[in-house]
């Protein structure tokens, strides 16, 4: 657990979640990050409270911030809603967009039985609006590295919206196309190529602006030519 902790103080924890572990789950016998953090705090003789502010899908790697008390959890959640806590994602996608940057706005519907989401016509019962902004960082002609900022937080949002736009994430065998799955196999990308690589926040106690980031080396090797469009 110590190796996953990027930052810790009396109010919060910033954690680097690896691929394959759920942020939080109700499934008996399945490990999850929240349970691991509670055990970590217990072993230190602390209150085992862990406040979940945001989540990452099980196959997705990246940074998460957790609160150590209910007040901090409320303040961080409020900061997330009001833009004082921001997140940036790096995604390796099949194909190369024709522009430097863009936005996606769709209506998404989650199927609770299959745990899948899909883009549906606006006005569909139960659907929710989803928006994101993307920027092209690098590409090598067959795949591209994008930086993505979410305007909403929907189920599987980045994976669904990028696939619908024609640029499915490599390693995504739920939402990928036939060609993106073939490219994933060719490049030996076996997990969803999405990394929550940056978090910026205003500390709820000190008021200090804090930024945390992860290197993008794991993706740069697949898109090793600088964007020259």
C-alpha positions as CSV (number, residue, x, y, z in Angstrom):
1,X,0.0,0.0,0.0
2,X,2.8,2.4,0.8
3,X,4.0,2.3,-2.8
4,X,0.6,3.4,-4.0
5,X,0.4,6.5,-1.8
6,X,1.7,9.5,-3.6
7,X,0.8,12.0,-0.9
8,X,-0.7,11.9,2.6
9,X,-1.5,14.3,5.4
10,X,-4.0,14.6,8.2
11,X,-6.9,15.4,5.9
12,X,-6.4,13.4,2.7
13,X,-4.6,10.8,0.6
14,X,-3.6,10.8,-3.0
15,X,-3.2,7.3,-4.3
16,X,-1.9,5.8,-7.6
17,X,-4.4,3.0,-8.3
18,X,-3.0,0.2,-10.4
19,X,-4.8,-1.6,-13.2
20,X,-7.1,-4.5,-12.1
21,X,-8.2,-3.3,-8.6
22,X,-11.6,-1.8,-8.1
23,X,-11.9,1.6,-6.4
24,X,-14.7,0.2,-4.2
25,X,-16.8,-3.0,-4.5
26,X,-19.6,-4.8,-2.6
27,X,-18.5,-8.1,-4.0
28,X,-17.5,-10.5,-1.2
29,X,-13.9,-11.7,-1.4
30,X,-12.9,-9.2,-4.1
31,X,-10.1,-6.8,-3.1
32,X,-10.7,-3.1,-3.6
33,X,-8.7,0.1,-2.9
34,X,-11.0,1.5,-0.3
35,X,-10.8,-1.6,1.9
36,X,-7.0,-1.6,1.5
37,X,-6.8,2.0,2.6
38,X,-9.1,1.3,5.6
39,X,-6.8,-1.5,6.7
40,X,-3.8,0.7,6.1
41,X,-5.2,3.3,8.5
42,X,-6.2,0.7,11.1
43,X,-2.6,-0.6,11.1
44,X,-1.4,2.9,11.8
45,X,-3.8,3.2,14.7
46,X,-5.9,5.8,13.0
47,X,-9.7,6.1,12.4
48,X,-10.4,3.8,9.4
49,X,-12.7,6.3,7.7
50,X,-12.1,6.7,3.9
51,X,-14.2,9.2,2.0
52,X,-14.6,8.4,-1.7
53,X,-14.5,11.6,-3.8
54,X,-14.3,10.1,-7.3
55,X,-13.6,6.7,-8.8
56,X,-11.8,4.9,-11.6
57,X,-13.0,1.8,-13.4
58,X,-11.3,-1.4,-12.4
59,X,-9.2,-1.8,-15.6
60,X,-8.0,1.9,-15.5
61,X,-4.9,3.1,-13.8
62,X,-4.3,6.5,-12.3
63,X,-4.5,9.1,-9.5
64,X,-7.4,9.2,-6.9
65,X,-7.9,11.5,-3.9
66,X,-9.5,10.2,-0.8
67,X,-10.6,12.1,2.4
68,X,-9.7,11.0,5.9
69,X,-12.8,12.6,7.5
70,X,-16.4,13.4,6.5
71,X,-15.8,17.2,6.5
72,X,-12.9,16.9,4.1
73,X,-14.9,14.5,1.9
74,X,-17.7,17.1,1.6
75,X,-15.2,19.9,0.8
76,X,-13.4,17.9,-1.8
77,X,-16.7,16.7,-3.4
78,X,-17.8,20.3,-3.5
79,X,-14.5,21.3,-5.1
80,X,-15.0,18.6,-7.7
81,X,-18.4,20.0,-8.6
82,X,-17.1,23.6,-8.7
83,X,-13.9,23.1,-10.6
84,X,-11.5,23.4,-7.7
85,X,-10.5,19.8,-8.1
86,X,-9.7,18.9,-11.7
87,X,-8.5,15.7,-13.4
88,X,-6.8,15.0,-16.7
89,X,-6.6,11.7,-18.5
90,X,-4.3,10.3,-21.1
91,X,-5.8,7.9,-23.6
92,X,-4.2,5.9,-26.3
93,X,-6.7,5.6,-29.2
94,X,-6.8,3.7,-32.5
95,X,-6.7,6.1,-35.4
96,X,-5.6,9.8,-35.6
97,X,-8.0,12.7,-35.3
98,X,-7.9,15.2,-38.1
99,X,-7.8,18.2,-35.8
100,X,-5.6,19.3,-32.8
101,X,-8.5,19.3,-30.3
102,X,-12.2,18.9,-30.0
103,X,-15.2,18.3,-27.8
104,X,-17.7,15.5,-27.6
105,X,-21.3,15.8,-26.4
106,X,-23.5,12.8,-26.2
107,X,-26.4,11.3,-24.4
108,X,-25.4,8.1,-22.5
109,X,-27.6,5.3,-21.2
110,X,-26.3,2.7,-18.8
111,X,-27.6,-0.9,-18.9
112,X,-27.4,-2.2,-15.3
113,X,-27.7,-5.8,-16.4
114,X,-24.7,-5.8,-18.6
115,X,-22.7,-3.0,-16.9
116,X,-22.3,-1.3,-20.3
117,X,-23.2,2.2,-21.5
118,X,-24.1,3.4,-24.9
119,X,-24.6,6.6,-26.9
120,X,-28.4,6.9,-27.5
121,X,-30.7,9.6,-29.0
122,X,-31.3,12.6,-26.9
123,X,-34.5,12.3,-25.0
124,X,-34.1,8.6,-24.4
125,X,-35.6,7.7,-21.0
126,X,-32.9,7.3,-18.3
127,X,-30.1,8.7,-20.5
128,X,-27.7,11.4,-19.1
129,X,-25.8,14.1,-20.9
130,X,-22.0,13.5,-21.2
131,X,-19.4,16.0,-22.3
132,X,-15.6,15.9,-22.7
133,X,-12.8,17.9,-24.2
134,X,-9.7,16.3,-25.9
135,X,-6.4,17.5,-27.2
136,X,-4.0,15.6,-29.5
137,X,-0.6,15.2,-27.9
138,X,1.3,12.7,-30.1
139,X,0.7,10.2,-32.9
140,X,2.5,7.7,-35.1
141,X,0.0,7.4,-37.9
142,X,-1.9,4.5,-36.6
143,X,-2.6,5.4,-33.0
144,X,-2.7,8.7,-31.1
145,X,-2.2,9.9,-27.5
146,X,-4.9,12.3,-26.3
147,X,-5.3,14.3,-23.2
148,X,-8.9,14.3,-22.0
149,X,-10.8,16.5,-19.6
150,X,-14.3,15.5,-18.5
151,X,-17.1,18.0,-18.1
152,X,-19.3,15.3,-16.6
153,X,-18.6,12.0,-14.8
154,X,-20.6,9.2,-16.5
155,X,-20.3,5.5,-16.4
156,X,-17.4,4.4,-18.8
157,X,-17.7,7.9,-20.4
158,X,-14.4,8.2,-22.0
159,X,-14.4,4.7,-23.4
160,X,-17.9,5.0,-24.8
161,X,-17.7,8.5,-26.3
162,X,-14.3,7.9,-27.9
163,X,-15.5,4.6,-29.4
164,X,-18.6,6.3,-30.7
165,X,-16.5,9.1,-32.3
166,X,-14.5,6.5,-34.2
167,X,-11.4,6.5,-32.0
168,X,-11.8,3.5,-29.5
169,X,-9.2,3.1,-26.8
170,X,-6.6,0.5,-27.3
171,X,-6.9,-2.5,-25.0
172,X,-10.6,-1.9,-24.6
173,X,-12.3,-5.2,-25.5
174,X,-15.7,-4.1,-24.4
175,X,-16.2,-1.0,-26.5
176,X,-13.4,-1.4,-29.1
177,X,-13.9,-2.0,-32.9
178,X,-12.7,-5.0,-34.8
179,X,-9.7,-3.0,-36.1
180,X,-8.9,-1.5,-32.7
181,X,-8.9,-4.9,-31.0
182,X,-6.6,-6.2,-33.7
183,X,-4.2,-3.3,-33.2
184,X,-4.3,-3.9,-29.5
185,X,-3.3,-7.5,-30.0
186,X,-0.6,-6.4,-32.4
187,X,0.9,-4.0,-29.9
188,X,0.3,-6.3,-26.9
189,X,-1.9,-3.7,-25.2
190,X,-3.9,-6.0,-22.9
191,X,-5.7,-3.4,-20.6
192,X,-7.6,-0.3,-21.3
193,X,-5.1,2.4,-22.4
194,X,-6.4,5.1,-20.1
195,X,-4.4,6.8,-17.4
196,X,-5.8,9.4,-14.9
197,X,-2.4,11.1,-15.0
198,X,-3.0,14.5,-13.3
199,X,-5.0,15.9,-10.4
200,X,-5.1,19.5,-9.3
201,X,-6.9,20.6,-6.2
202,X,-7.2,23.3,-3.6
203,X,-6.4,21.7,-0.2
204,X,-9.7,21.9,1.9
205,X,-7.8,22.8,5.1
206,X,-4.8,24.9,4.1
207,X,-6.1,26.5,0.9
208,X,-2.9,25.5,-0.9
209,X,-3.1,24.6,-4.6
210,X,-1.7,21.2,-5.1
211,X,-0.8,19.3,-8.3
212,X,0.1,15.6,-8.7
213,X,1.0,13.9,-12.0
214,X,2.2,10.6,-13.5
215,X,4.6,10.1,-16.4
216,X,3.2,9.1,-19.7
217,X,6.1,6.8,-20.7
218,X,3.9,3.7,-20.9
219,X,2.0,5.4,-23.8
220,X,4.7,7.5,-25.5
221,X,6.4,4.3,-26.8
222,X,3.3,3.5,-28.9
223,X,2.9,7.1,-30.2
224,X,6.5,8.2,-30.5
225,X,6.2,10.8,-33.1
226,X,5.4,14.3,-32.1
227,X,2.2,15.8,-33.4
228,X,3.0,17.7,-36.5
229,X,-0.5,18.2,-38.0
